[in-house]
Amino acid sequence: MKPYRLAAGAALSLLLLNAYGEQFYQTKTPYAPQQASASYEAAPSGYKAVYTQMLARHGSRGLSSFKTDLALYNLWQLAANEDALTPLGRALGPDLEQMMQANALLGYGVAGITKAGYGNETAQGVAEHTQLAQRLRARLPELFRDAPAAKRRVLIVTSGKDRAVDSGYFFGRSLVKQQPTLEPLIDASIDRFQLYFHKLNTKQDTLVTESSLAYQRWAKSDELKAREAAVHAQPRLQAAARATLERLFTPAFIEALDRGQRSAANTGTRSYTSADGKFTSDLTGDGEMKIASVTDAALALYELYAAAADMQTELKADFTRYVPAEQARVYAEAEDAIAFYEKGPGIAENGDVTWRMAGALLDDFFAETDTIANGDLSHAAKLRFAHAEIVIPFASALGLPGMSGQLPRATTYSYETSPWRGAQVAPMAANIQWDVYKNAAGRMLVRMLYNEKEMDFKSACNDARIAPASHFYDYSKLKRCYK
């Protein structure tokens, strides 16, 4: 897979969207800032940056578990045994083996990675948060420069999951590398209540909210299962799946798969050892992931295609050759549809079930800003690291344009019926940042960046803007708008 070149200047956003958007990686899209910082609106005269806070998704990662890659390999092995592979199909097996090995050893030897193996951040993910920290400090140099003298703390809070913890580590390490005097000011902690709210449970959490339980009921509901089944049954998806597999398998094998005469699951074992011989990963498939149809197989391949985009350092195999762009678009649309219903804005008649649980996090953003407004400057920044399942509901709770619009039950999600896109809402290392400014009279302004692009708050808050086209909002008015 060819590396993407980042562009500078006013055309940055368009170039980045062209580089990644045409590949259709959905929420697996590698991170790139969506606006050149030189084009940001300048703070009004007399205002100084006094605080910043952020919610970020972890950086680019490998596969989360030993499932899809092994199941697809086992299907490939069936076809190989039957001499049912095309020339391109024969290349797939070794690439799948390479995918499994890369994930099994992912993070080995990398300082800051808690435990090597599946689910870890890739070199890309490390770079994404390293560079995000560099740009944050470059955007607010005086805030961080003055923090040590005033003994202002920098809070790094994570969900507690390895890849989120590691993202926070790499982000903090980057800040310290730029400014060593920040190191004694950094406080790291875990907050599942605010940063893993979609899976709160009584075994692990002292406080489990009804909004979290309501969401978990929705995630297991018959209505959501029916929506997902309808998405997978769409003729356009089935046609794309068949077109993808026809490039890899013989017609007879595809027909046998379609009739249920061929299937595969993630069964079997693998063992991979690092190049220095000091680390071995022994893996056993649990058999839970099954490929029992043409659509199953194509979506499994699409998952690996998207994962490969986040593993450009660790993986030499080029999975773009297996999934043409026109078919990748269909798969991305199907995955976006499922994400939209499962954890996105969702169905209007269901109210706020998919994002009400983000309320505590939104409250914390305001509480942190209130602390600054009240004259307590003990914190210079609060930097939170979590997951797509947190970023997506938070965008809905904020009511952000293009990211929070619901659909009526009678309207099916598609790229024609909704502007919601996983690649824009929650790519790898997605982030929402609030910069807080204050003048000598005590008036406070807030400017929000989404993936480092200036972003409007919900339209109901337009009266809080300091000027009609400004991205700076009067904080007291903004708070009244949300509260």
NORTAZI-V108915 format. One record per residue. SS is DSSP state (alpha for helix, beta for strand, coil for the rest). PHI is phi as a letter, one per 30 degrees, with the letter a starting at -180 (none if undefined). OMEGA is omega in radians with two decimals (* if undefined). Layout:
ss->{SS | SS}
phi->{PHI | PHI}
omega->{OMEGA | OMEGA}
//
This chain:
ss->{coil | coil | coil | coil | coil | coil | coil | coil | coil | coil | coil | alpha | alpha | alpha | alpha | alpha | alpha | alpha | alpha | alpha | alpha | coil | coil | coil | coil | alpha | alpha | alpha | coil | coil | coil | coil | coil | coil | coil | coil | alpha | alpha | alpha | coil | coil | coil | coil | coil | coil | coil | coil | beta | beta | beta | beta | beta | beta | beta | beta | beta | beta | coil | coil | coil | beta | coil | coil | coil | coil | coil | coil | alpha | alpha | alpha | alpha | alpha | alpha | alpha | alpha | alpha | alpha | alpha | alpha | alpha | alpha | coil | coil | coil | beta | coil | alpha | alpha | alpha | alpha | alpha | alpha | alpha | alpha | alpha | alpha | alpha | alpha | alpha | alpha | alpha | alpha | alpha | alpha | coil | coil | coil | coil | coil | coil | coil | coil | coil | coil | coil | coil | coil | coil | coil | coil | beta | coil | alpha | alpha | alpha | alpha | alpha | alpha | alpha | alpha | alpha | alpha | alpha | alpha | alpha | alpha | alpha | alpha | alpha | coil | alpha | alpha | alpha | alpha | alpha | alpha | alpha | alpha | alpha | alpha | coil | coil | beta | beta | beta | beta | beta | beta | coil | coil | coil | alpha | alpha | alpha | alpha | alpha | alpha | alpha | alpha | alpha | alpha | alpha | alpha | alpha | alpha | alpha | alpha | alpha | coil | alpha | alpha | alpha | alpha | alpha | alpha | beta | beta | beta | beta | beta | coil | alpha | alpha | alpha | alpha | coil | alpha | alpha | alpha | coil | coil | coil | coil | coil | coil | coil | coil | coil | coil | alpha | alpha | alpha | alpha | alpha | alpha | alpha | alpha | alpha | alpha | coil | coil | alpha | alpha | alpha | alpha | alpha | alpha | alpha | alpha | alpha | alpha | alpha | coil | coil | alpha | alpha | alpha | alpha | alpha | alpha | alpha | alpha | alpha | alpha | alpha | alpha | coil | coil | beta | coil | alpha | alpha | alpha | alpha | alpha | alpha | alpha | alpha | coil | coil | coil | coil | coil | beta | beta | coil | coil | coil | beta | beta | beta | beta | beta | coil | coil | coil | coil | coil | coil | beta | beta | beta | beta | beta | coil | coil | coil | coil | coil | beta | beta | coil | coil | alpha | alpha | alpha | alpha | alpha | alpha | alpha | alpha | alpha | alpha | alpha | alpha | alpha | alpha | alpha | coil | coil | coil | coil | coil | coil | coil | coil | coil | coil | alpha | alpha | alpha | coil | coil | coil | alpha | alpha | alpha | alpha | alpha | alpha | alpha | alpha | alpha | alpha | alpha | alpha | alpha | alpha | alpha | alpha | alpha | alpha | coil | coil | coil | coil | beta | alpha | alpha | alpha | coil | coil | coil | coil | coil | alpha | alpha | alpha | alpha | alpha | alpha | alpha | alpha | alpha | alpha | alpha | alpha | alpha | alpha | alpha | alpha | alpha | alpha | coil | coil | coil | coil | coil | beta | beta | beta | beta | beta | beta | beta | beta | coil | alpha | alpha | alpha | alpha | alpha | alpha | alpha | alpha | alpha | alpha | alpha | coil | coil | coil | coil | coil | coil | coil | coil | beta | coil | coil | coil | coil | coil | coil | coil | coil | coil | coil | coil | coil | coil | coil | alpha | alpha | alpha | alpha | coil | coil | coil | coil | coil | beta | beta | beta | beta | beta | beta | beta | beta | coil | coil | coil | coil | coil | beta | beta | beta | beta | beta | beta | beta | coil | coil | beta | beta | beta | coil | coil | coil | alpha | alpha | alpha | alpha | alpha | alpha | beta | coil | coil | coil | coil | coil | coil | beta | beta | beta | alpha | alpha | alpha | alpha | alpha | alpha | alpha | alpha | coil}
phi->{none | d | d | c | c | d | c | c | j | d | d | e | e | d | d | d | d | d | d | c | d | d | d | h | c | h | d | c | e | d | d | a | d | c | a | d | d | d | c | d | d | d | d | e | e | j | c | b | d | c | a | b | b | a | c | b | d | e | d | e | b | d | d | d | a | d | b | d | d | d | d | d | d | d | d | d | d | e | d | d | d | c | h | c | c | d | e | d | d | d | d | d | e | e | d | d | d | d | d | d | d | d | d | d | c | d | j | d | i | c | d | j | d | d | b | d | k | e | i | d | d | c | e | d | d | d | d | e | d | d | d | d | d | d | d | d | d | d | d | b | d | d | e | d | d | d | d | d | d | c | h | d | d | c | c | c | b | b | d | j | d | e | d | d | d | d | d | d | d | d | d | d | d | d | d | d | d | d | b | e | d | d | e | d | c | d | c | c | a | b | b | d | e | c | c | b | d | d | b | d | a | d | d | c | b | d | b | c | d | d | d | d | d | d | d | d | d | d | d | c | d | d | d | d | d | d | d | d | d | d | d | d | c | d | e | d | d | d | d | d | d | d | d | d | d | d | d | c | b | d | e | d | d | d | d | d | d | d | d | i | d | b | a | a | b | d | c | j | b | b | b | b | c | d | d | d | i | c | b | b | c | c | b | b | d | c | i | d | c | b | c | b | a | d | d | e | d | d | d | d | d | d | d | d | e | d | d | d | d | c | b | d | d | d | b | d | d | c | d | d | d | c | b | e | e | d | d | e | d | d | d | d | d | d | d | d | d | d | d | e | d | d | b | d | e | i | d | e | d | d | i | c | d | d | b | e | d | d | e | d | d | d | e | d | e | d | d | d | d | e | e | d | d | d | j | d | c | d | c | c | a | b | c | c | b | b | b | e | d | c | d | d | d | d | d | d | d | d | i | d | e | i | b | b | d | d | b | d | e | d | c | d | d | a | d | d | c | b | d | d | b | e | d | c | d | b | d | e | i | e | b | b | b | c | c | c | b | b | c | d | d | j | d | c | b | b | b | c | c | c | h | i | c | e | b | d | d | e | e | d | c | e | d | d | d | d | a | e | c | d | c | c | c | d | d | d | d | d | d | d | d | d | c}
omega->{-3.10 | 3.10 | 3.11 | 3.10 | 3.10 | 3.12 | 3.12 | 3.06 | -3.00 | -3.09 | -3.06 | -3.05 | -3.12 | -3.11 | 3.14 | 3.10 | 3.10 | -3.09 | -3.04 | -3.03 | -3.12 | 3.11 | 3.05 | 3.12 | 3.13 | -3.09 | 3.04 | -3.12 | 3.08 | -3.05 | 2.97 | 3.10 | -3.03 | 3.05 | 3.05 | -3.05 | 3.14 | -3.11 | 3.12 | 3.04 | 3.14 | 3.06 | 3.13 | 3.13 | 3.10 | -3.12 | -3.12 | 3.10 | -3.10 | -3.07 | 2.99 | 3.07 | -2.98 | 2.85 | 3.14 | 2.96 | 3.03 | -3.12 | -3.14 | -3.08 | 3.02 | 3.08 | -3.08 | -3.10 | -3.08 | -3.04 | -3.00 | -3.10 | -3.14 | 3.13 | -3.14 | 3.08 | 3.13 | 3.06 | 3.11 | -3.13 | 3.06 | -3.13 | 3.13 | 3.14 | -3.14 | -3.07 | -3.05 | -3.13 | 2.98 | 3.07 | 3.10 | 3.13 | 3.14 | 3.13 | -3.05 | -3.08 | 3.11 | 3.11 | 3.06 | 3.08 | 3.11 | 3.10 | -3.14 | -3.14 | -3.12 | 3.14 | -3.14 | -3.09 | -3.00 | 3.10 | -3.14 | 3.11 | -3.13 | 3.12 | -3.12 | 3.06 | -3.02 | -3.09 | -3.09 | 3.07 | -3.09 | 3.06 | -3.10 | 3.00 | 3.07 | 3.06 | 3.07 | -3.13 | 3.08 | -3.13 | -3.11 | -3.12 | 3.04 | -3.10 | 3.08 | 3.09 | 3.11 | -3.12 | 3.10 | -3.13 | 3.11 | 3.14 | -3.08 | -3.01 | -3.09 | 3.14 | -3.12 | 3.13 | -3.06 | -3.06 | -3.10 | -3.11 | -3.14 | -3.13 | 3.12 | -3.05 | 3.01 | -3.08 | 3.02 | -3.05 | -3.10 | 3.10 | -3.07 | 3.07 | -2.99 | -3.05 | 3.05 | 3.09 | -3.13 | 3.10 | 3.09 | 3.12 | -3.10 | 3.10 | 3.13 | 3.11 | 3.12 | 3.09 | -3.11 | 3.11 | 3.10 | -3.07 | -3.08 | -3.13 | 3.11 | -3.00 | -3.13 | -3.12 | -3.03 | 3.07 | 3.14 | 3.14 | 3.13 | 3.10 | 3.13 | -3.09 | -3.13 | -2.97 | 2.99 | -2.96 | -3.11 | -3.11 | 3.09 | -3.14 | -3.04 | 3.12 | -3.07 | -2.96 | 3.11 | 3.13 | 3.11 | -3.05 | 3.07 | -3.14 | 3.08 | 3.12 | 3.11 | 3.11 | -3.13 | 3.05 | 3.11 | -3.09 | 3.13 | -2.98 | 3.08 | -3.14 | 3.13 | 3.11 | 3.13 | 3.10 | -3.13 | 3.12 | 3.13 | 3.10 | -3.10 | -3.14 | -3.09 | -3.12 | -3.13 | 3.12 | -3.13 | 3.11 | 3.12 | -3.14 | 3.14 | 3.14 | 3.12 | -3.08 | 3.14 | 3.11 | -3.04 | -3.04 | 3.11 | 3.12 | -3.11 | 3.14 | 3.13 | 3.13 | 3.13 | 3.08 | -3.12 | -3.13 | 3.13 | -3.14 | 3.05 | 3.07 | 3.14 | 3.10 | -3.13 | 3.09 | 3.13 | -3.09 | 3.06 | 3.05 | -3.12 | -3.11 | -3.14 | -3.07 | -3.14 | 3.09 | -3.05 | -3.13 | 3.10 | 3.10 | 3.09 | -3.02 | 3.06 | 3.12 | -3.10 | 3.09 | -3.06 | -3.12 | -3.07 | 3.02 | -3.02 | 3.13 | 3.10 | 3.13 | 3.08 | -3.09 | -3.11 | 3.13 | 3.05 | 3.12 | 3.09 | 3.11 | 3.13 | 3.06 | -3.13 | 3.12 | -3.13 | 3.12 | -3.13 | -3.06 | -3.01 | 3.07 | -3.03 | -2.98 | 3.10 | -3.11 | -3.14 | -3.11 | 3.10 | -3.13 | -3.13 | -3.08 | 3.10 | -3.03 | -3.09 | 3.08 | 3.09 | 3.11 | 3.14 | -3.14 | 3.12 | 3.13 | 3.11 | 3.12 | 3.07 | 3.14 | -3.13 | 3.12 | 3.11 | -3.12 | -3.05 | -3.04 | 3.10 | -3.11 | 3.00 | -3.02 | -3.06 | -3.09 | 3.13 | 3.10 | -3.01 | -3.04 | -3.09 | -3.10 | 3.09 | -3.12 | 3.10 | -3.08 | -3.13 | 3.10 | 3.09 | 3.08 | -3.12 | 3.06 | 3.13 | 3.14 | 3.10 | 3.14 | 3.06 | 3.14 | 3.10 | -3.14 | -3.13 | 3.06 | 3.11 | -3.08 | -3.11 | 3.10 | 3.03 | -3.10 | 2.98 | -3.00 | -3.02 | -3.10 | -3.01 | -2.92 | 3.10 | -3.13 | 3.09 | -3.12 | -3.06 | 3.08 | 3.14 | 3.09 | 3.09 | -3.14 | 3.10 | -3.13 | -3.02 | -3.13 | 3.11 | -3.06 | -3.04 | -3.11 | 3.11 | 3.06 | 3.05 | -3.10 | -3.08 | -3.12 | -3.13 | 3.11 | 2.97 | 3.10 | 3.09 | -3.05 | -3.10 | 3.07 | -3.07 | 3.13 | 3.13 | -3.12 | 3.13 | -3.08 | -3.03 | 2.97 | 3.04 | -3.14 | 3.05 | -3.10 | 3.06 | -3.07 | 3.02 | 3.01 | -3.08 | -3.13 | -3.11 | 3.07 | -3.07 | -3.14 | 3.11 | 3.11 | -3.12 | 3.08 | 3.08 | 3.04 | -3.12 | 3.01 | 3.06 | -3.02 | 3.08 | 3.01 | 3.11 | -3.01 | 3.07 | 2.90 | -3.09 | -3.02 | 3.12 | -3.11 | -3.08 | 3.13 | 3.13 | 3.09 | 3.11 | 3.06 | -3.02 | -3.09 | -3.06 | 3.01 | 3.06 | -3.08 | 3.01 | -3.00 | -3.10 | 3.11 | 3.13 | -3.14 | 3.10 | 3.14 | -3.12 | -3.04 | *}
//
